[in-house]
Amino acid sequence: MRQSLENAGAGAVLEQSNYTYLLNTEKLDCDFYSYLKTGKPEFRGEYMEQYIWAEDTRGLLWRDIQI
């Protein structure tokens, strides 16, 4: 994963502490993380369509853009 992130120019988002790797979300530009911080959805309808486990979050996002 580290090599893939580095190849994509995003190696700085992965941090290591001893034997643990962390994703530094402060270094990401992500509409979902922005939503979690601000409560303002930037969601435009598509969210991890290929993953069934994402349906609950997708429903939450849909609900919040309808309000």
Order of alpha helices (4+ residues) and beta strands (2+ residues): alpha-beta-beta-alpha-alpha
